[in-house]
Amino acid sequence: MPAAGQELIWYPLYVFLLVFALYNFRTRGLWWSATLIMTVIISDLIGNSLIKSLIFRYRPCQDPDIMDRVRLLVNYCPPHSGFPASPACNHFAAAWFIFITLNQTGSWRWFLFFWAIIISYGQIYAGVHYPLDVAGGVILGTAIGLGMSKFFKLQFGTLSLK
C-alpha cells in the first residue's frame, strides 16, 4: 500500500497516457497533455499553497495526542498540514479530467478511479493522512478535474479514436 504513493510506481502510467495522446491525437493531443499537466499543477497549488496554509491540521504521525500509537509505514512524516491530502487531490483531478475528455476511447478509463483510490487509501494506511484529509482531497480534486475537463471540452471537444 505505501508503495502505491511512490512516484516511480505511478509516473509510468501518466507518461504512457501523455505519449498515447500525442501519438493518437497529434496537435489536439498536445493541448490535451498540456491541459492534463495544468490540471495537476492547479490541484497541487490550490491544495498545498492555498488551503494548507489556511487550514492547519496535524497529520496522524504529527498529532501529539496519538503520534505514539500511529503505525507509520513510511520513513517520513511531512511537516506541513495534512488537509487536504495532496495525492488524493492530484490523482482524482487527473482521473476525472482523463475520464471525461477521453470518453470515446474505451472502458479502460474506470481503472483511473481504482488507481486514485489505491493511492489515496495508501496515505491513510501508511499513517500520514486521516480519512477526512483524503476525503477533502478527493472532493477538491474532483471539482478541479471536472472544471478543467469542461474547459478542455469547450476549447477542443472530446478526443475520440473512432
C-alpha positions in Angstrom: 0.0 0.0 0.0 2.6 2.6 0.9 4.4 1.8 -2.4 1.4 3.0 -4.4 2.2 6.6 -3.4 5.8 6.4 -4.7 6.4 8.4 -7.8 8.3 5.6 -9.5 5.1 3.5 -9.4 2.7 5.9 -10.9 4.9 8.0 -13.2 4.9 5.4 -16.0 1.1 5.4 -16.2 0.9 9.1 -16.8 3.9 9.1 -19.2 2.1 6.4 -21.1 -1.1 8.5 -21.3 0.8 11.6 -22.5 2.6 9.5 -25.2 -0.8 7.9 -26.1 -2.4 11.3 -26.6 0.4 12.7 -28.6 0.6 9.7 -30.8 -3.1 9.3 -31.5 -4.4 12.9 -31.5 -1.4 14.9 -32.7 -2.0 18.6 -32.1 -5.1 18.1 -30.0 -3.2 15.5 -28.1 -0.5 18.1 -27.3 -3.2 20.5 -26.0 -4.7 17.6 -24.0 -1.3 16.8 -22.5 -0.7 20.4 -21.6 -4.2 20.7 -20.0 -3.7 17.5 -18.0 -0.4 18.8 -16.7 -2.0 22.1 -15.8 -4.9 20.3 -14.1 -2.4 18.6 -11.7 -0.4 21.8 -11.2 -3.6 23.7 -10.3 -4.8 21.0 -7.9 -1.4 20.9 -6.2 -1.2 24.7 -6.0 -4.7 25.1 -4.6 -4.3 22.2 -2.2 -0.8 22.8 -1.0 -0.3 26.5 -1.3 -3.7 27.9 -0.6 -5.7 25.5 1.6 -2.9 24.0 3.6 -1.7 27.5 4.5 -5.2 28.5 5.7 -6.2 25.3 7.5 -3.5 23.7 9.6 -4.4 20.1 10.6 -2.0 17.8 12.2 -1.2 14.6 10.4 -1.6 11.3 12.4 2.1 11.0 12.6 2.4 14.6 14.0 -0.6 14.7 16.3 0.8 14.8 19.9 -2.3 13.1 21.2 -1.9 9.9 19.1 1.6 10.0 17.4 3.0 7.4 19.8 0.2 5.0 18.7 0.4 5.6 15.0 1.9 2.8 12.9 4.0 4.8 10.4 4.8 2.7 7.4 7.0 5.2 5.6 10.3 6.8 6.6 8.9 10.3 6.7 6.2 12.4 8.2 5.8 15.6 6.2 6.0 18.7 8.5 3.2 20.7 6.9 -0.6 20.4 7.3 -2.4 17.2 6.3 -5.6 18.8 4.9 -6.3 18.2 2.1 -4.4 15.1 1.1 -2.4 16.2 -2.0 -2.1 12.7 -3.5 -5.8 12.3 -3.4 -6.4 15.8 -4.8 -3.9 15.4 -7.6 -4.8 11.9 -8.7 -8.6 12.5 -8.6 -8.2 15.7 -10.6 -6.2 13.8 -13.2 -8.6 10.8 -13.2 -11.7 13.0 -13.7 -10.0 15.0 -16.4 -8.9 11.9 -18.3 -12.1 10.1 -17.8 -14.3 12.9 -19.2 -12.0 14.1 -22.1 -11.2 10.6 -23.3 -14.7 9.2 -23.0 -14.7 7.8 -26.5 -11.6 5.6 -26.0 -13.0 2.7 -24.1 -13.9 1.4 -20.7 -10.3 1.2 -19.5 -10.8 4.7 -18.1 -12.6 3.3 -15.0 -9.2 1.9 -13.9 -8.1 5.5 -13.2 -10.5 5.8 -10.3 -9.3 2.5 -8.9 -5.8 3.8 -9.2 -6.6 7.1 -7.5 -8.5 5.2 -4.7 -5.5 2.9 -4.1 -3.1 5.8 -3.9 -5.4 7.8 -1.6 -6.1 4.8 0.7 -2.3 4.2 0.8 -1.9 7.6 2.5 -4.3 6.6 5.3 -2.8 3.1 5.6 0.8 4.5 5.8 -0.2 6.8 8.7 0.4 10.2 7.0 -3.3 11.3 6.5 -6.6 11.0 8.3 -9.6 9.7 6.3 -11.1 13.2 6.3 -7.9 14.6 4.8 -8.2 12.2 1.9 -11.9 12.9 1.5 -11.2 16.6 1.3 -8.5 15.9 -1.3 -11.0 13.7 -3.3 -13.6 16.4 -3.3 -11.2 19.2 -4.2 -9.6 17.1 -6.9 -12.9 16.1 -8.3 -14.0 19.7 -8.6 -10.8 20.7 -10.3 -10.8 17.7 -12.7 -14.4 18.4 -13.7 -13.8 22.1 -14.2 -10.6 21.5 -16.3 -12.4 18.9 -18.4 -15.2 21.3 -19.1 -12.7 23.9 -20.1 -10.9 21.5 -22.4 -14.2 20.3 -24.0 -15.3 23.8 -24.6 -12.0 24.6 -26.4 -11.2 21.3 -28.2 -14.1 18.9 -27.8 -13.8 15.2 -26.7 -10.9 13.1 -28.1 -12.1 10.0 -29.9 -10.2 7.1 -31.5 -13.1 6.5 -33.9 
